[in-house]
Amino acid sequence: MHGPEEKTGHRTRTAAAETRVTVPRAGVSPPDWKRCTGLPEPLPGTKAPPGGFRCATLRVPLDYADPAGKKIGIALIKAPATGPGRRLGSLLFNFGGPGGSGVDVLAQAAGQYAELGARYDLVAFDPRGVGRSAPVTCVGDRRMDQIAARDDSPDTPAEEKALIDGRADYARRCAARSGDLLPHVGTLNAARDMELIRAALGDEKLHYFGVSYGTWLGAAYARQFPDRVGRAVLDAAVDTRTGDADRALQRAAAFERALRRFGAACARLGPKHCPMGGDGPSVAASVGRFLDGLDRRPVPASGRRALTQSLGLTAVAAGLYSRDAWPYLAQGLVDAIKRDDGSLLLMLADANNGRRDDGTYANLTAANIAITCADGGARHTPAEIRRLLPRFRAASPVFGTSMAWSLMRCADWPVRGDAAAREVSAPSAAPMLVIGNTGDPATPYPWAPALAAQLGGRAALLTLDGEGHGAYDTGDPCVRRTVHSYLLRGVVPEEGAACG
């Protein structure tokens, strides 16, 4: 579907599919690696690689239909292989989003991939439009605070109007600040950038580790460059062919299931530590009532800020991404419900929204919307959303309303989307490893076998019976062994491989 013309005076443009462009591999120079600056600190309990990090910028065409035209810079980071053992090449990461900074995440989390980092140079990048790579910009930090706190699950006509008008205003601001960039930030172009990264690194094949949206990006690369695919792990797989509304509906149901599983674990702690119910459904219902109450009265939080309904919902969803976050979610809910203190929940929401401690924001939201809409995000009308609401609320009493209205994000976008990136069939590519977690709230498990089938008969599927978003980062020993065996020795698991 294509969206309406934007209302700022610019003509409507189409997100560049450019399905028959030439990627100029010849003459690509090796990156000029230098000492990194401004990186975040490693995650608690992890260490930076012994050799430290190196950073570089790779110049790529803004428009692959005009390779001699304007260039943009793609930010790269590398942790050189530490040994022992023969170096296998580079392992390129995308940790998800769309809109997440690969440079920042690798700087924080490289220690979690130390076994792979013995044989590979660990390399990550900020995709075009993200972070340090020609970032999409839309609004300032104060405006982002207002947007993050705005009611995104309206239940009155006035709230609906405020949300609809707010999204239209955001699209206009994005067009004003980043209009020339918006047609070129889609997944197909990011995959083409990956091909230039591979050439610049001097690797004959692209070895790749993609998580969540990174699985879509990796699959799009395989579709365009099947002969260049080396060993590729696609963890927390995305079903690229499911329509936007069905995908959001499935995610709403998956988050509801995850909330009930969290609730069951919380209830086992007893009423002192989990005074919200005696089982999963009762805890989930209590959380829903708490969030509904925030619509009427936000809870005070740190720094003179308040926990609104939308921030509270974001915090709950963020706490379901990892079982390691469940204790923080439980404590945050107790603090807010029993002590009228939303600070811990606000911290979870801020982390999810890309808000830093100093009040500045990463461009996560802007990049996420820009890439989603460039890739053919549906242009739903308010009337369509209202028709969908009963199904969403039935699938998830807690998350359904918000997820239904999230389908409005591309309604007034100034660039028409192109769905070409949804086709990912690559039957001639080398065998890839697709991984799904049965308890994943953000990329529901059925998407993993769907993506494996879409890629073609040579893709292998690994199933984890676990909790949280993704499988490798849960630390499950079976998953780790299987991934390491594949990436380090080329061993593809047998059909029906499962862990947990």
N, C-alpha and C positions, 0 to 999 in steps of 0.2 A: 504494500500500500504506500501511497505517496501522500505527504502532508500538504497543507494549504500553503499558499504564498505567505511569506512573512510580512509583517505589517510595519517595517521600519524603513521602507523605501528601497532596500536592496532587492534585486531580483532573486527569485528562488533558484537555488543551485541543487545539483544532484550529487550525492556522495559518490566519489569516484570508484566505480567498480573496476574499470580498466582491465578487463579480463584478457586482453590480448596485447599487453604491454611487454616490453623487453626490459629485464632487470640488468643494468649495466655492470656485470661482474668484472669485466676486463678493466684493468687499471685501478682496481680498488687497492689502496695502500694499507699496510698493516697499521693498527692503531698506535698512536704515540702515547704509550703508557707513562703516566706520571704519578707522583704521590697524590693521594686523595685528600680532599679537604671537606669539612662540613658534614662528615658522616655521623649517623647516630651511633650510640654506644651498643656493644653486643648485649643480647638479652641476658638477664640474670642467670647465672649458672653456666654460661657459655663463654668461650674465649675467641678472640680474633685469631685467624690463621697465623701460624708462626712467621710466615713470610710477609704478613700484612697484606694490604690491598693496593691495587693500582687502578687508576681511572683514566679514561680517554673519551674522546668525542669522535663519532664517525659521521661524516657528512653524507647525506642521502638526498635524492630528489624529493621535493615537496610533492610533485605531481609526476608519477611514473609515466604518464603519457607525454611528458615533456622532460626527459631525463637531463637535458642540457640546461634546463631552466633553474629556478630558484632552489637552493639547498637549505636543508634544516639539519640540526645536529642531534644525533642520538647518543645519549649518555651511556657509557659502559663502565662496568666495574669487574675486576678480576682478582681472584685469590689463586696465585700460582700453585700448581700441584706440589705437594709436600713429599711424596714418596713414602716408603720405598716402592719399588716396582716400576715397570715401564709406563711412561706417560701415554695415555690413550687419546689425548687430544683435549678439546674443550667441551664442557658440559654447560649448555646455555639454559638458564632458568627464566620462567615467567611464573610468578607466584599468585597471579589472579587479579581480579578486579571485575571488569576492566577499569583501569585507572590507578592501580597500585604501582608504587615505585619499586622496580626490581633492584635498583641500586641500594636503596635504603634497607630493603628486606635482607638482601645478601649480607650487607654490612652487619646487620643485627643477628642473623641466623646462620652464618656460614659454619659455625661450630657444630650445628646439627647435621651437617653433611660431610663431616671430617673423613669418614671412611671413603666416600666417593672422591673427596678432595685429595686423597693420596695419589690417585692415578689420573685424575682430570684437573685441568685448570677450571675452577668454578667461575663462571661468567654470568652476569645478569645485565639487564638494560632497562631503562625507562622507555616504554613504547612511545611512539610519536603522540604528542598531545599530553603527555604525562610527565609530571615532576620536572626533571632537568632537560627534557627533550621537547623543545618548542611547545611549552605547556598551554593548553586551553585555559583562558581566564575569563571569568564572567562577572563576579562581584567581589567586593572587599570583605574583610574579616567580620566587621560588624554586621554587615548584611547577611553573611553566612550564619552568624549566631541566630539571627531572626528566622532564617529559613529552616535551620535545624530544629528550632523550637516550635515552628508553625504546626498547627493541627493538620495532620495528614490522614486522619480518619474521620472526616466530617460527618456529623449527624444532624445538622440543621442547614437550611438553605443559605444562611449567612456564612457558615463555615465552608460550605461547598464553593460559594462564590470567591471567598478569600483564597482558597487553595487554587482554583482555576485561574484567577487573575494573577496570583503569585507565580504560577508556572509560566504563564504567558510573559510576564515581566522578566522572568529569569531568561527565557529564550531570547528576548529582545536584547538584553544586556550581553549575552554570549555573542550574538551576532555583531553587536557594536564593537566588542573588544577582540573577538577572534574569528570574525567572519571569513577571512581569507584561508584560515586553517581548517575550519570545520568540514569542508567537503573531502578532506584528505586523511582523516584520522581513523578510518575504518580498519577492520581486522585484515582484509586482504593486503592493504598497504603495509601494515605492521609485519605481516608475514614476509613481504618482499624485503623489508628492512632486515629481517632475520637472515635472508639469503645473502645480503651484502655483509652482514656481520660474519657469517660463516666464511665467506671469501676473504674478508679482511683478517680473520684469525688464521687463515692458511689451512683450514681443515677440509679434507676431501668430502667428508660427510658431516651433517649436523647431528650431534648428539644433544638430546633435549630432555628437560624435566619441566613439564607444565602442570600447574595446579589450578583447578576450577576454571575460570575463563582461560587460563593458560592451556587447557586441553583443547578448547576451541581454536585458539591461535596455533597450536601445534598441528592440529588436524588441517587447518587452512593451509599451513605451510606444506604439509604432505600432499595435499590436493594439487598445489601449484608446482611443487618440486619433488615429485616422488622419487626420482633417481638420486636425490641428495639426502634422503632420510637415512640416518644411522640408527642408533639406539635411542628410542623415544619413550619416555614414561609419561602417561596422561592420567593424573591422579585427581579424583573428584570430578569425574567426567561430566560434560555438558552435552545434552541432546540438542544438536544444532537445528534439527528440522522441526522441532515442536514449536507451534505458534506462541507468540508472546503471552496471550491470555492463558492458554493451557499451561505454559511453563510457570507463570506466576501462581496459578491455582495449585499446581503440584507442589510448589515451594511452600505455599501457605499451609497445606496439609502436612508437609514434612516438618515444618517448624512447630506445628501444633503437636505432632507426635513426639518431637524432641522435648517440648515443654512438659509433656506428661511423663516422659521418662526421667527428666530432671526432677519433676515433682515427686515421683516415686522414690528416687534416691534421697531427696530432701526430707520426705516424710519419715524415712528410716532413721533420721537423726534425732527424732523425737520433738515434742512440742517446744522445748526450750530453744532449740536451734532452728526449728522450722515450724513456727506457729501458724501455718497457713493451711493445714489439712492433714488428714491421715493417710492419703494415697495420692497417686498421680493425678487423677481427674479432679480431686478436690483442691489440690494445690494449684493446678492450672486455672480452675475457676476463681480461686482467690486472687491469683495474679491478674486475671481479667477484670475483676471488680476493682482492684487497686488501680489499674490503668484507667478504667472508666472514671474513677474518682479524680484522677489527675486532670481530666478534662474540665472539671468544675473548679478544682483548687490545686494548682501545682504545689509541689513540696519544696521547701527551702533547701538549697544546696550550697556548695562552697563558692566563695568569691562573689557573693550577692546575686548569684544566678539561681534559677529555679528549675526543678525537674518537671517539665511539661509532659503531657500525655505522649507526644511523639518522641521526645527524648527518652521517656521511660520505656516505650515500646522498643526503641532502638537498643537500649541497654539490655533488655531481656533477650532480644534476638542475638545480640553480640555475645551474651553469656552462654548461649547454646552452641556456639561454634566449636567449642572444645570442652571435653570433660574436665580438663584442668581449670577451666573458668567457673565451673559449677559452684565451688565454695564461695567465690567472690559474688556471684549472682545471688546465692542464698543469703549471704551476709548483707548485701546491698538491699535486698527486699526487706529483711528484718529491720535494718536501719531506717528505711523509708516508712514502713508500715507501723512499726512500734515506737520509733524515736523521732519521726518527722524530719529525717535527715536524708536527703537524696544524693549526698555527695559521692558515695561509692558507685551508685547507678549512673550518675552523671559522668563519672570517670570512664565507665564502660562505653557509654554513648559517645563521648568525645573521641575515644580511641577508634571507634567504628567510623566516625565521621571525618577522621583526619584532622581533628583539632589538637594543636600542640599546647603544652603547658603555658606558653606565653600568649595564648589567645589567637595565634595565627593558624591558618588552615593550609594543609596540603591541597593540591587541586584535584583531589580524589573525586569529589562530587561532579565537578565540571567535566573532567575527563570521562568519567563513567557515563554520564548522559550523552556526551558528544559521540563517544564510540558506539554506544548502544543505538543511538538514533541514526548514525551513519550506516550501521549494519542492517538497516531496514526495520528498526523498531516501529511497531504499529502505531498509527495515529488514531487513537481511540477518542471518541467524543464523550462528553459527560453523560449523554443519554445511554450510550453503550455501557458505560461503567455502571450506571444505575441498574441496567438489566442484568449485569453480571453479579451484582452484590449478593443476592440470595445464595448463589452457588459458593461464593467465596466465604461467606459467613457460615455456611453449613460445613465447609471444609475446615475452617479455623475460626472459632468464635473470638479468639484473641488477636490473630494476625490478619484475618481475612479482609476486613474493611480497608485497612491501610494498603495491603498488597493489591487490592482491586484498584484503588485510586492511584497507585504508583504507575499504572498503565497510561496515565495521562502525561507522562514525562516527555513524550515526543510530540504531543498534540500540536504545539505551535513552533516546532523546531524549524529553523530557517533553511535547513538542508534536507532535501528529499532523501530518504534512505534507499539503500540498495541491498537486497537480500542475497547477493551472489555468494557471500562468505558462508552461507548456510549449507552449501554443497561441499562435502568434505570427502567424498569417495576417493580412495587412493589405493586400489587393489594391487598395484604394481610396486608399492613402497615396501621397504623392509618391514619385518614384523615389529609392531609397536605393542607396548604393554599398557592396557587400559585398566584402571583401578576404580572400584566403587566401594563405598562404605554403607552398609545397610542402615545405619543410624544417622546418615548425613542429612542435616536440615536444609542446607543451602543448595546442594546439587543432589536431589533424591536418587537413591540407588538405581532405579530403573533406567536412568540416563546412561549409566556405564555400559550395560549390554547393548543399548541402542547405539551409542557412539561406536562401539566395537563393530557392530554390524554395518554401520554406515561407512566406516573406513574400508571395509572389505575383509575377505576371508583370512588374511594373514595377521590380523590384530588379535592379540591374546587378552583374555579377561581374567582379572584377579579380584575376588570378592573378600572384603573384610566384614565380619559380623561384629560391628563395633559401634562406637558413638563418636559424634563430632564431624566436622567438615574436613574431608580428606582422610587418607589412610596412613601415609608414610609418617606424618608428623604426630600421629598418636603414639609412636614409639613401639607399636606392636612388633615383636621380634620376628614373627613369621613374615610379615609384610617387608620388613627391612631385609631379611635374608633373600626373599624373592627379588626385590628390586636390585639389591647389590649383585646377586648372581646374574641378573639380566644385564645391568649396566657395566659390570666389571668383566664378565666372562661370556656375555652373549647368550646365556641360557634362557630360552623362552619357556615359561611354565606351560604345563599340559592343560588341555581343555578341562574346565570345571575347577581350576585351582581356587582354593579358599583358605582363609585364615580366621582366627578368632573362635 
